[in-house]
Structures are given as structure tokens and as C-alpha cells.
Amino acid sequence: MPAAVKACGPGAVLSHRSAGELWEFLDAEDRRPEVTVLGPGTRLAPGIVVHRTSQLAARDRTRYEGIPVTTPARTLIDLAAALTEAELRHAVRRAQGLRRVNTRQLLEVIGRLGPRRGSRRLSEAIATGPAPTRSALEDAVLDLLLRAGFEHPDVNRPLVIEGRRVIPDFRWPEQRLVLEADGAAWHDNAIARADDLERQALLEASGERVIRVTWHQAVTRSGETVNRIRVAGAPCRPLLGRARAVLRRLRGMRRSDQRRDAVFALYQREVTWRPLTELLEGAKPFTRELAEGADAHIPALDEEIARLARGWELDRIASLERNIMRVALYEMRHRDEIPVEVAIDEAVNLAKEYCGADAPGFVNGILGSAARELEEARQ
């Protein structure tokens, strides 16, 4: 890289993707070096991508590891025209996570350079607030949170607990809720896992609640993951929260919604450790009957699920899917006034709405087998 800058003459600086790689907020790739020079010029440099500009103020230039390079803020606005939205968002977050740049510096360079290709996209990338993520998984989880309508959490903001500095991945301070993104790069070794457990113990001892999300859960089971975060108490953005409250009031008398609430009460108990009686306060009678009835028969229901789920251990079945099937099996076995077909259809619909792509077929297969056994027993 130093040779590429030198080949382009005095005043040249490393820029664009090459600068992003040097600053470490872009992954290194096997590309030709990119260099920016001031003014028109005609000098050619074989094997080098030369960008010419009429704006390259002293404040946009610096040296890093002995190499003349555009500043992180200038690098990001140059990259904004070349990267995809997702790539730009990831680069901005990594730059913030590495403390290369802050929002104030980005806004200053956008305003100073004026309208140019990419400036609007960069503005949009920082509009949601500081997000100093440290990994692709944290990026994916934060995108998932914002798409689902949750309030923007604090990202990698340090806490001091019992004299120790602890950095949760994501935290909603008012709710005292922490979300940890469990990615291989940061958590996949014995020492890291031990640190995770110790950090979680510290957070929980200080009154924080901790939930964990893996790459698989964030990417392939996003519906279930969003719901798990929601029932744990993560706050929604105000307008979305009010809209959901209105919808809940409008739909409150439908049995399918009350069935869903029964499933969520059982599920919420597993992820928040709150008593079922507390979770059912103010619930409709049908919701209470289903949740309490299924809860009273959980050992037998789980035994049936494990037997019918050939090749699957019970603890490998996602919690929400397990509770959907518990409620449906309880209805099929103990609520004769509810047609078996209705219990199965409602369970499959819940799986479609709140679980991963494979869940509806899995739930339907288990409950279908249970229905056939039930029919044979009645004959």
C-alpha cells in the first residue's frame, strides 16, 4: 500500500476500500489499491485505481501506520457511493465499534462536503443513532431488532458492576434487559464461554435480565427470536407499541388470540422465569384454562412430543414450538368440545406466524401423528 501511494505522487493518499481495510472496518480483499489525488492530473499508475477529487482538505487526510490515508470519516463518505446499503451500515458500525469515528465527525464531513454521491445513504446509515457493533452477528441482530420495531438499544456501552467493567452487546437500560449475541468469533472457546457465564452472573446479580441469541436463531429462526425478545420485555418504538395495543384490544375476544396468549404465557415463563400466575393476571378465561391445563399435564405432554418426534431430543425442539404443541395436545386430549382439526390448524397457524420456516410442517407432523393415535384409540 505505501508503494501505491508513493507511485501516485506527492499529496496522494490511500482511500476508498483500501483505506477501509487499513482502518479495519472493511475486510481485506485481493483488490487493486485505491488512491485519491487532488486535482485533475494525467499521471497514470498501472495496477492502481486512481480517484481524482477537487476536495481533499487537510482535515480529511492523516497518516496511519506510516501511510498517508483519508480519515475514517472521509473514507466512509467516499465508500458510501460504492458499497451496498448493508455493507455501508456494517462499515459504519465497525468504525464506531473500533472508535475510529463518531457520529459528530460523520455529520461534520457530510455537511462540509455538501451533496455528493453517497452522502444521503451515509446519513441514513447513521440516522438510527450510534451502533458500535463488533461483529457481523451483532450487525444482524441489531438489524433484526430495528426491523421488528424495537427501540434502539445501547450497543456495547460499558457498565461497572462490583468494580468490574462489563460490556453487554445490547441493553435497554429502563427495562434492565440485556441481549447477548453469541457468535463464534467472540464466544466459541472454553475461556470465552466461561467469561460469558461469569459476565451473565454479574449482570443478573445486579438486577439485569439476560437473553442470548445465536447466529442460527437470528438468521434462520428470526420470527421466533423476535417473539422471544418481545416477551422478555424489550420496548417497542412508541408508535408501533401503540398500534399493537390497539390491535390487541380490537382482537381481544377472538379465541385464536386467546389460544396464542396461552402459548405465550407458557413460553414467557420459560424465558423470563416469571410465575405463570403472574403472567396470566388479567387473562381471558379461555387463555387461563388452556395455559393452566397444559401446565398441569406438561410431563405427559412432553413425553408424547418426545415419542412422536422421532430422532429429536425434546431439548432440541425450540421452546415456542414446544409450547404450541403442548397447548394443542392438551386441547386434543382433554378438551372434547374442541375439534381435533381446529386444535391442529390453530397450532400450525401459530407456528407459521411466529416460528421458523420449517416449524409449521414439523408441528403439523407431530400433531397429525397424535391425532391418528387418538382416532385409533377411540375406535
N, C-alpha and C positions, 0 to 999 in steps of 0.2 A: 504493500500500500504506500509506504513512503516514496518508493521509486515512481509510482504512478503520479503522485502529486508533483514530484520534482520534475518529471518529464513534461508537465504542462506549464512550466514556467513560474516566475515569481508571482506571488499573490494567489496561486491556485490552492484550493482546499478540497479535501476528501468530502463527499456529500452523498445525499440520497441513500440508497441501500447500503453502500459501503460504509457510510457514516453510521447508519443504524446498527450495522454489525459491530463496528468499532465501539459504539456506546453500549452494545449488548442488549438493545431492546428489539433487535431482529436476529433471527437465527442465521448463522453463517451459511452461505451457499456458494457454489462454484460459479461465480459470475465475473464478468469483466469489471475492473474497478471503475467507480464513478467519481468524477472530479468536476468541480464547478470553478469557472474562471470569470472574472469581471470584465465586461466589455465585449464587443463583437469579436475581434481577433480572427485569425485564419490558421493558427498553428494547429496541426494535426498530431495526434498521438496514437499510433497503432496499438490495438488491443485495449484501449481505454475509452470509456464512454464519457465524452466531454459535454458538460452543460454550460451554457453561456447565460449570464444574467446581467442586468443593469442595476440590480440592487444587492449589494453584499457589504453591508455596513460593518464597521469594526466590532460592534456588539454581537454580530452574527457569526463571528469567527473566533476560534480558540485553538489551543493545542492540547491534544490528549495522547499520552504515551509517546510524546515527541512528534506527533503527526499533526500538521495543520488540518483542521476539520471544522465543519459547520457546527454551531452549538446544538445541543439536543432540541431546543425549541425550533430553531430554523430547520433542522433536519426533519422534524415531524411535519412541518408545513410543506417542505419540498416533497416528502413522501406521500402527502395526502392526495396528490393528483395521480399517484401511480399504484397505490395499494387498494385492495378491496375494502369495503366498509369494515368487515370483520378483522382483516389484517391491521387496518389502521387503529381500530379500537384496541386490539391486543397490544400493538406497539405503544400506544399512549399509556395504557395501564402498566406495562412493563417498565416504561421510562419513569413513571411515577413511583412504582414499587422499588426501583433501584435508586430513587432520589436523584435522578438526572435532571428532572424538570418538575415544575409545579404548575397549577392552573393559572396563576397570575402571570407567569412567564409566557405561557402559551397564548393567553388573551392579549398580552402586550405585543407579541410578534404578529399576531393576526391583524390587530388594529393598525400597527405601524406599516406593514407591507400593503395593506389595503386589499381590495378584491383581486383574487387570482385563483387559478385552478386549484381546487382542493381546500381553499380556506373555509368554505361553508361546511364541507364534510368534517374538517377538523373541529370546527365549532360544535357540530352535532355530537362528535365523539366525546367532547368534554362537558357537554351540557348537563349530563346527569350527575355531575359532581365528581370529586376526586375518587379514583378507584385504583389504588396502587396494588394490583394483583401481582402474584409472584409465579404463576404457572398457567398453562393452558386450561387445566381443570378449574382453577379459580375463575378464569375468564368465562368458561362455560357455565359455571354455577351462577355467577353474577348476571350473565345474560338471561339465564333461566329465571332468576328472581325478578328481574326488571320486566321481562315479557309477561310474567304471571301477575304483575300488578302490585308486587310488594314494595313497601317503602325502601329507598336506597339505604342499605346498612352501612355502618362503619366498616372499612376494609383495612385489615392489618393494622389496626390502631392499638398501640401498646396499652396494657393495664399494669398496675403494680399491685400485687396481691401478696401479703405477708412478706414484703420486702423483695419479692421476685418480680421480674419483668416478664409478663406473659402477653403474647400477641395472638389473639383469636383471628381466624381468617375473616369471618364476618360476624358482626354483632349489632343487635338492636338494643341500645342502652336502656330505653324506657321499659322494655319488656324483659330485660336481663336475659336475653336469649342469644346463644352463640351457635353458629353453624360452622362446622369444620369440614373442609374439602379434603378427603383422603386420597391423595394422588401418589402414584408410585415414586415419583421423583423426590417427594418430601417425606413419605411415611413408610416406604416398603423396605424396612430393615429392622432388626431387633431393637437397636438403640433408639431409632426414631419412634417405633411403636411404644417403647417404654416411656419415652418423653411425652408422647401423646397422652398416655394413661395418666401420667403424673400431672400434666397440664390440665387435663379434664377434671381430675380430682380436686386440684386447686380451684378451678373455676366453680365447680359445683359446691365446694365447701364455702365459697364466698357468696353463694346465692344465685349463681348463674345456672341456667339450664342449657345443656349441650346436646345438639343433634349432629350426626355425621352423614356426609354424602360422598359416595364413591363416584368414580368416572362412569361406571356402568349404570348407576342409578340416575345420574344427571343426564346422560345421553340416551339410554335405551328405555328407561322407565321414568321419563320426565313427568308424566301425569301423576303417577303415584308419589313421586318425590315432591312435587308442588303441593299435593294434598297433605303429605306428612308435615311439611314445613308450615302449612296453613293451620293445621290442627294443633301444632305445637305453640301457636300464638304469634307468629310473625305478622307484623302490621301491614295492612294493605294501604296503598295510596288513598287519600281521603275520598276522592270522587268514586273510585272503584269500590271502596268499602261501603259507601252509602248506597250505591247501586245494588250491591249484593244484599244489603239489609232489606231494601225494598223488595227485591225478588224473593227473599225468604218469607217476608210477610205475605206476598201475593200467593205463594205456593204452599203456605204452611199447612193447609188442610189435606193435601194430596197424600195418599197412603205411600206412594213410591218415595216421596220425600221423607216421610216418617221412617220408612224402612232404611233409607240412606242414613238418616240421623242415628238409627240404632247401630248400624255398622260403624259409623264414625265414632260413636261413643266407645265401643269396644276397642277400636283401633287407637283412639286417642289415649285410652288408659295405658296401652302398651308402650306408647312413645313418650308419654309425659308422666307416667306413674301416679296420675291423679285418681282418686277413688271413683268408681263407677257411679255411686250415689251422687257425688258432686257433679259429674258430667251430665247426669240425667235431670238435674234440677230444672224445672220448668218445661220438661219434655212432654210431648203429647202422649196420651195413654198407650197408643199402639206402639210408639217408639219405645216406651218404658217396658211394655210387655215383651217385645222382641229381644231387647238388649238383656233384660234380666233373665228371660227364659233361656236364651242362648248361653249366657254366663253360667247358669246353674247346670248346664249339660256339657260344658267345654271338654272335660276328659273324654266322654263318649263321642262327641262330635269330632274331636281331633283324632281319635283312634280310627274313626271311619274315614276321615280325609286321608290319613296316612296309608290306610289299607288300599284305598281306591287309587291313590296317586302312585301307581307302581313305578319304582325306580327313583322316587323323590323322597328325600327325608323331609319331615314336617318343617324343620327349621330352615330348609332351603326355599320354602314357599313364602313369598312376600307377605308381610303382615296384613296389608289391606286385603289381598286376595283371600287369605286365610279367614279373615273375619267376615268377608262377603259370603264365603261358603258356610261358615258356622251358622250365620243367621238363616241362610236358605235351607240348610239341612234341618235346623230346628223347626222351621215352618213345615217342611215336608214330613218330619217325624212326629211332631207334637201339635200342629195346628190344622186339624182336619178340615176346618172351614175354608182354608186357603188352598186352591187347586195347586197341585204339584207343578203344573206347567207355568203358572203365574210366578211361583217362587223361583223357578229356574230362569224365566225370562227377565225378572227383575234383577236377579244376581248377575246375569250376563250383561245387562244394560249398565249396571254399576261398574262392572269391570271395563266395559268399553269406554265409559266416561272418565274413569279415574285411574285406570291401571295401564300397563304397557300393551303393546300391540298383540302379544301372544296370550295375554291374560284371558280374554273372552273365550277363546277356544279351550283353554285349559280348564276354566271354571265350568264351561258347558259340558266338557267330557266327564269331569268328576261327578257333577250333579246328575248328568244323564245316566251314568252307571248306578248311582244311588237310587234314581227313580225306577230303573229296571228291577233292581233288587227288591225295592218296596212293592212293586206290582206283583212280582213272583211270590212274595211272602203273603200277599193278600188273596191270592188265588187258591 
